[in-house]
Amino acid sequence: SELMHSALVLSQWSESAVVVFFFQLDPENTGFIAVENFTSLVEHHELQLDPSKLDMLLALVQSNEEGQVCYQELIELMSSKRSSSFRRAIANGRRTLQREILLDETGLGLYKRFVRYVAYEILPCETDRRWYFHQNRLCPPPVFIAIVTIVQIIVFMCYGIMLNKWVLQTYQPDFMKSPLVYHPGHRAQVWRFFSYMFMHVGLEQLGFNALLQLMIGVPLEMVHGILRISLLYMAGVLAGSLTVSITDMRAPVVGGSGGVYALCSAHLANVVMNWAGMRCPYKLLRMILALVCMSSEVGRAVWLRFSPPLPSSGPQPSFMAHLSGAVVGISMGLLILRSYEESLQKQCSWWVIVFSFITFLLFAIFWNIFAYELLGVQIPPAP
């Protein structure tokens, strides 16, 4: 009866319940319990547990070489958090996971089928896919990418109606007067380093960015959460404007391409590095198509920058935000996507990337304060 009571406590999945559970099987308060006791409890009770977490528990037990289960690792499992050490334990014990693969599950509703589709689009490991599928909840919803896209469309519609122009809006002087556009003459207005992502050259750029960030950004946000994906997107946006202020000092910037390319390059790099594990259909064809589209967009931006089709009163928007966004995605973004439900703060490589980004940020700040005057850069008149 005591074991059945412990199983009932275990099924509640709360941290306080785990304390009771361990108190019963660890009366000496060592922080560990014997694998035999733990396995017997999990395998022989009659209650239904979350299939994903039950798999993880058994794999954790089988991968342990010292014959003990650690309290901290069990707490991380109960709270749906997995450290690097826990993930390695699961990887070592994966041979014990004999359940059917996720694609074989039947009788799923529309939303659960979509969740399964997202799992196979984003995650390279079957264990991670099952984990995400069983613990996925509607709250919080993936609202960041959706809100950004809606605001970008509303802003574009407002300027399109006001200017009566839907393509090549940057050739209209009133467009460049917007307080949202980044212009080197207004670089003291710090918000412009971010707000330029809501402005777009024309319908073609808005359509391309909106399509990519919805197709790739929403699934990424569903899996990795609003905090990590918004951080990656905004880091790409900020890196884009700062890179332009350093490498193309006379040019303005518009469009959300820095953030979009950060998301896309991170996802594509993650697919390449986990090619064998990814189960998304037609992945080679889709990879080639994505690279062709992204390269074409960069080529279009280069053409508009150096060979403008219409007379203009100043330099056209720079293309460097695309490239810097891709760099952010391959560095910071790839680490984020490879650390599904792992703590970034405990990884040395994360702090190396954060330190590098902060160093670049400080350098760009000093550059914007002093370099323009020291180099004698002739900035076009601010609109």
C-alpha positions as CSV (number, residue, x, y, z in Angstrom):
1,S,0.0,0.0,0.0
2,E,2.9,2.3,0.7
3,L,4.2,1.8,-2.8
4,M,0.8,2.5,-4.3
5,H,0.5,5.6,-2.3
6,S,3.9,6.7,-3.6
7,A,2.7,6.0,-7.2
8,L,-0.4,8.2,-6.5
9,V,1.8,11.0,-5.3
10,L,4.1,10.5,-8.3
11,S,1.2,10.9,-10.7
12,Q,0.5,14.4,-9.4
13,W,3.8,15.7,-10.9
14,S,4.2,18.5,-8.4
15,E,7.4,19.4,-6.7
16,S,5.9,19.0,-3.2
17,A,4.7,15.5,-4.2
18,V,8.2,14.5,-5.3
19,V,9.5,15.6,-1.8
20,V,7.0,13.2,-0.2
21,F,7.9,10.5,-2.7
22,F,11.6,10.7,-2.0
23,F,11.0,10.9,1.8
24,Q,9.2,7.5,1.7
25,L,12.0,5.8,-0.4
26,D,14.9,7.8,1.0
27,P,14.3,7.8,4.8
28,E,18.0,8.7,5.5
29,N,17.7,11.9,3.3
30,T,20.7,11.1,1.1
31,G,19.2,12.6,-2.0
32,F,19.3,9.3,-3.9
33,I,17.1,6.2,-4.1
34,A,18.1,2.7,-5.3
35,V,17.3,1.9,-8.9
36,E,15.6,-1.3,-7.9
37,N,13.0,0.5,-5.7
38,F,12.4,3.2,-8.3
39,T,12.0,0.7,-11.2
40,S,9.6,-1.4,-9.2
41,L,7.5,1.6,-8.2
42,V,7.2,2.9,-11.8
43,E,6.7,-0.4,-13.6
44,H,4.2,-2.1,-11.3
45,H,1.8,0.5,-10.2
46,E,-1.7,0.6,-11.8
47,L,-2.0,4.3,-12.5
48,Q,-1.7,6.0,-15.8
49,L,1.3,8.3,-16.2
50,D,2.2,10.7,-18.9
51,P,3.6,8.4,-21.6
52,S,6.4,10.8,-22.5
53,K,7.5,11.2,-18.8
54,L,7.2,7.5,-18.1
55,D,9.6,6.8,-21.0
56,M,12.0,9.4,-19.7
57,L,11.8,8.0,-16.2
58,L,12.6,4.5,-17.3
59,A,15.4,5.7,-19.6
60,L,16.9,7.7,-16.8
61,V,16.9,4.6,-14.6
62,Q,18.5,2.4,-17.2
63,S,21.2,4.9,-18.0
64,N,22.4,5.3,-14.4
65,E,25.7,3.5,-13.8
66,E,25.8,3.9,-10.0
67,G,22.5,2.2,-9.2
68,Q,20.8,5.4,-7.9
69,V,18.3,8.0,-9.0
70,C,19.2,11.6,-8.2
71,Y,16.5,13.8,-6.5
72,Q,17.5,16.9,-8.6
73,E,17.2,15.0,-11.9
74,L,13.8,13.8,-11.0
75,I,12.7,17.3,-10.0
76,E,13.9,18.6,-13.4
77,L,11.8,15.9,-15.1
78,M,8.7,16.7,-13.0
79,S,8.9,20.4,-13.8
80,S,9.5,19.7,-17.6
81,K,13.0,21.0,-17.5
82,R,15.9,19.0,-18.6
83,S,19.6,19.8,-17.9
84,S,22.4,18.8,-20.2
85,S,23.3,15.9,-17.9
86,F,19.7,14.7,-17.8
87,R,19.6,14.8,-21.6
88,R,22.8,12.8,-21.9
89,A,21.3,10.2,-19.5
90,I,18.2,10.0,-21.7
91,A,20.3,9.6,-24.8
92,N,22.3,6.8,-23.2
93,G,19.1,5.1,-22.2
94,R,17.2,5.6,-25.4
95,R,17.6,1.9,-26.3
96,T,15.0,1.2,-23.6
97,L,12.3,3.3,-25.3
98,Q,10.3,0.8,-27.3
99,R,7.1,2.7,-27.8
100,E,5.7,3.3,-31.3
101,I,7.0,6.3,-33.1
102,L,4.9,9.4,-33.1
103,L,3.8,9.1,-36.7
104,D,2.1,5.8,-35.9
105,E,-0.3,7.4,-33.4
106,T,-3.9,7.4,-34.7
107,G,-7.2,9.1,-33.7
108,L,-5.6,12.5,-33.3
109,G,-7.6,15.7,-33.5
110,L,-6.8,18.6,-35.9
111,Y,-4.7,20.5,-33.3
112,K,-2.7,17.5,-32.2
113,R,-2.0,16.6,-35.8
114,F,-0.6,20.1,-36.3
115,V,1.5,19.7,-33.1
116,R,2.9,16.5,-34.4
117,Y,3.6,18.2,-37.8
118,V,5.5,21.0,-35.9
119,A,7.5,18.4,-33.9
120,Y,8.7,16.7,-37.0
121,E,9.5,20.0,-38.7
122,I,11.6,21.4,-35.9
123,L,13.0,18.6,-33.7
124,P,15.6,16.1,-34.9
125,C,15.2,13.5,-32.1
126,E,12.2,11.1,-31.7
127,T,12.5,11.3,-27.9
128,D,12.3,15.1,-28.1
129,R,9.4,14.9,-30.5
130,R,7.4,12.7,-28.2
131,W,8.3,14.8,-25.2
132,Y,7.1,18.0,-27.0
133,F,4.0,16.3,-28.4
134,H,2.8,15.0,-24.9
135,Q,3.6,18.1,-22.9
136,N,2.5,20.7,-25.4
137,R,-0.2,23.2,-24.2
138,L,-2.1,26.0,-25.9
139,C,-1.0,28.4,-23.2
140,P,1.0,30.5,-23.8
141,P,0.2,30.7,-27.6
142,P,2.9,31.6,-30.1
143,V,1.8,35.3,-30.3
144,F,5.1,37.1,-30.8
145,I,5.6,36.3,-34.5
146,A,1.9,36.8,-35.2
147,I,1.8,40.2,-33.5
148,V,5.0,41.4,-35.3
149,T,3.6,40.3,-38.7
150,I,0.2,42.0,-38.1
151,V,1.8,45.3,-37.1
152,Q,4.1,45.2,-40.1
153,I,1.1,44.7,-42.4
154,I,-0.9,47.5,-40.7
155,V,2.0,49.9,-41.0
156,F,2.6,49.0,-44.6
157,M,-1.1,49.5,-45.4
158,C,-1.2,52.9,-43.7
159,Y,1.8,54.2,-45.7
160,G,0.6,52.6,-48.9
161,I,-2.7,54.5,-48.6
162,M,-1.0,57.7,-47.5
163,L,1.6,57.6,-50.4
164,N,-0.7,55.9,-52.9
165,K,2.3,53.7,-53.7
166,W,2.7,49.9,-53.0
167,V,6.1,49.2,-54.4
168,L,9.4,51.0,-54.1
169,Q,8.0,53.2,-51.3
170,T,11.5,54.4,-50.3
171,Y,11.6,56.6,-53.4
172,Q,8.9,58.8,-51.9
173,P,10.4,61.5,-49.7
174,D,7.5,61.3,-47.2
175,F,8.3,57.6,-46.6
176,M,11.8,58.4,-45.4
177,K,10.4,61.0,-43.0
178,S,8.8,58.3,-41.0
179,P,9.9,58.2,-37.3
180,L,10.2,54.4,-37.7
181,V,12.9,54.3,-40.5
182,Y,16.6,54.0,-39.5
183,H,18.5,56.9,-41.1
184,P,22.1,57.7,-40.2
185,G,21.1,61.3,-39.7
186,H,18.8,60.3,-36.9
187,R,20.9,57.6,-35.3
188,A,20.8,59.4,-32.0
189,Q,17.1,58.4,-31.8
190,V,17.8,54.9,-30.4
191,W,14.4,53.4,-31.1
192,R,15.0,53.6,-34.8
193,F,17.6,50.7,-34.5
194,F,14.6,48.5,-33.7
195,S,11.5,50.2,-35.2
196,Y,12.8,50.0,-38.8
197,M,11.6,46.4,-38.9
198,F,8.0,47.6,-39.2
199,M,8.7,49.5,-42.5
200,H,9.2,47.8,-45.9
201,V,10.4,48.8,-49.3
202,G,7.3,47.5,-51.0
203,L,4.7,44.7,-51.2
204,E,7.3,42.2,-52.5
205,Q,9.6,42.6,-49.4
206,L,6.7,42.6,-47.0
207,G,5.2,39.5,-48.6
208,F,8.5,37.6,-48.6
209,N,9.3,38.5,-44.9
210,A,5.8,37.8,-43.6
211,L,5.6,34.4,-45.4
212,L,9.0,33.3,-44.0
213,Q,8.5,34.4,-40.5
214,L,5.0,32.8,-40.3
215,M,6.1,29.5,-41.9
216,I,9.3,29.2,-39.9
217,G,8.9,31.5,-36.9
218,V,5.5,30.3,-35.6
219,P,6.6,26.6,-35.4
220,L,9.9,27.6,-33.8
221,E,8.0,29.7,-31.2
222,M,5.6,26.8,-30.5
223,V,8.6,24.5,-29.7
224,H,11.1,26.8,-28.2
225,G,8.9,29.4,-26.6
226,I,8.2,33.1,-27.0
227,L,11.2,34.3,-24.9
228,R,13.9,32.5,-26.9
229,I,12.5,33.2,-30.3
230,S,11.7,36.8,-29.6
231,L,15.3,37.2,-28.3
232,L,16.7,35.7,-31.5
233,Y,14.5,37.8,-33.7
234,M,15.2,41.1,-32.0
235,A,18.9,40.3,-31.8
236,G,18.9,39.8,-35.6
237,V,17.0,43.2,-36.0
238,L,19.5,45.1,-33.7
239,A,22.5,43.4,-35.4
240,G,21.1,44.4,-38.8
241,S,20.9,48.2,-38.0
242,L,24.2,48.3,-36.1
243,T,26.0,46.5,-39.0
244,V,24.6,48.9,-41.5
245,S,25.8,51.9,-39.3
246,I,29.3,50.4,-39.4
247,T,29.7,49.0,-42.9
248,D,27.3,51.1,-45.0
249,M,27.4,54.4,-43.1
250,R,25.4,56.6,-45.5
251,A,22.5,54.2,-46.0
252,P,19.1,53.9,-44.3
253,V,17.5,50.6,-43.3
254,V,13.9,49.3,-43.6
255,G,12.3,45.9,-43.3
256,G,12.4,43.0,-40.8
257,S,14.9,41.1,-42.8
258,G,17.5,41.0,-40.0
259,G,15.1,39.1,-37.7
260,V,13.7,36.9,-40.5
261,Y,17.1,35.8,-41.7
262,A,18.2,35.1,-38.1
263,L,15.2,32.7,-37.8
264,C,15.7,31.1,-41.2
265,S,19.4,30.7,-41.0
266,A,19.2,29.2,-37.5
267,H,16.6,26.7,-38.6
268,L,18.4,25.7,-41.9
269,A,21.7,25.3,-40.0
270,N,19.9,23.1,-37.4
271,V,18.4,21.0,-40.2
272,V,21.8,20.5,-41.9
273,M,23.6,19.6,-38.7
274,N,20.9,17.1,-37.8
275,W,20.2,15.9,-41.3
276,A,19.9,12.2,-40.5
277,G,17.5,12.9,-37.6
278,M,15.2,15.4,-39.3
279,R,12.0,13.8,-40.6
280,C,10.4,16.7,-42.4
281,P,9.2,15.7,-45.9
282,Y,11.2,16.8,-49.0
283,K,13.8,18.4,-46.8
284,L,16.5,18.6,-49.6
285,L,14.1,20.2,-52.1
286,R,12.8,22.6,-49.4
287,M,16.3,23.5,-48.3
288,I,17.3,24.3,-51.9
289,L,14.2,26.4,-52.5
290,A,14.7,28.3,-49.2
291,L,18.3,29.1,-50.1
292,V,17.4,30.2,-53.6
293,C,14.6,32.5,-52.3
294,M,16.8,34.0,-49.6
295,S,19.7,34.6,-52.0
296,S,17.3,36.2,-54.5
297,E,16.0,38.6,-51.8
298,V,19.6,39.6,-51.0
299,G,20.4,40.0,-54.7
300,R,17.3,42.2,-55.1
301,A,18.4,44.3,-52.1
302,V,21.9,44.7,-53.5
303,W,20.5,45.8,-56.9
304,L,18.2,48.4,-55.3
305,R,21.1,49.7,-53.2
306,F,23.6,50.3,-56.0
307,S,21.5,50.5,-59.1
308,P,18.2,52.2,-58.1
309,P,15.6,51.9,-60.9
310,L,14.2,55.4,-60.2
311,P,15.8,58.8,-59.3
312,S,16.2,59.2,-55.6
313,S,17.2,62.0,-53.2
314,G,19.6,59.8,-51.3
315,P,21.1,56.3,-50.8
316,Q,18.6,53.5,-50.9
317,P,18.3,51.0,-47.9
318,S,21.2,48.8,-47.3
319,F,21.3,45.0,-47.7
320,M,23.7,44.4,-44.8
321,A,20.9,43.7,-42.4
322,H,20.2,40.5,-44.2
323,L,23.7,39.2,-43.8
324,S,24.1,40.2,-40.2
325,G,20.8,38.5,-39.4
326,A,22.1,35.3,-40.9
327,V,25.3,35.5,-38.8
328,V,23.2,35.9,-35.7
329,G,21.1,32.9,-36.7
330,I,24.0,30.7,-37.4
331,S,25.7,31.6,-34.1
332,M,23.2,32.5,-31.4
333,G,20.2,30.9,-33.1
334,L,21.7,27.5,-33.8
335,L,22.7,27.2,-30.1
336,I,19.1,28.1,-29.0
337,L,17.5,25.5,-31.4
338,R,20.0,22.8,-30.3
339,S,19.1,23.4,-26.7
340,Y,15.5,22.3,-26.6
341,E,14.3,22.5,-23.0
342,E,17.9,22.8,-21.8
343,S,19.2,25.7,-19.6
344,L,21.2,28.1,-21.8
345,Q,22.7,29.7,-18.7
346,K,24.5,26.5,-17.8
347,Q,26.3,26.3,-21.2
348,C,29.7,27.9,-21.6
349,S,29.1,28.4,-25.4
350,W,26.0,30.5,-24.6
351,W,28.0,32.9,-22.5
352,V,30.7,33.1,-25.2
353,I,28.1,34.1,-27.7
354,V,26.5,36.6,-25.3
355,F,29.9,38.1,-24.5
356,S,30.6,38.4,-28.3
357,F,27.3,40.1,-29.0
358,I,27.8,42.6,-26.1
359,T,31.3,43.3,-27.4
360,F,29.9,44.0,-30.8
361,L,27.2,46.2,-29.3
362,L,29.6,48.3,-27.4
363,F,31.9,48.6,-30.4
364,A,28.9,49.7,-32.5
365,I,27.9,52.3,-29.9
366,F,31.3,53.9,-29.8
367,W,31.5,53.7,-33.6
368,N,28.2,55.6,-34.0
369,I,29.3,58.2,-31.5
370,F,32.8,59.0,-32.8
371,A,33.5,57.3,-36.2
372,Y,31.3,59.5,-38.4
373,E,33.0,62.7,-37.4
374,L,36.5,61.2,-37.3
375,L,36.2,59.7,-40.8
376,G,34.4,62.7,-42.2
377,V,31.5,60.7,-43.6
378,Q,29.1,62.9,-45.6
379,I,25.7,61.8,-44.3
380,P,22.8,62.7,-46.6
381,P,20.5,65.3,-45.2
382,A,18.1,63.8,-42.7
383,P,14.5,63.9,-44.0
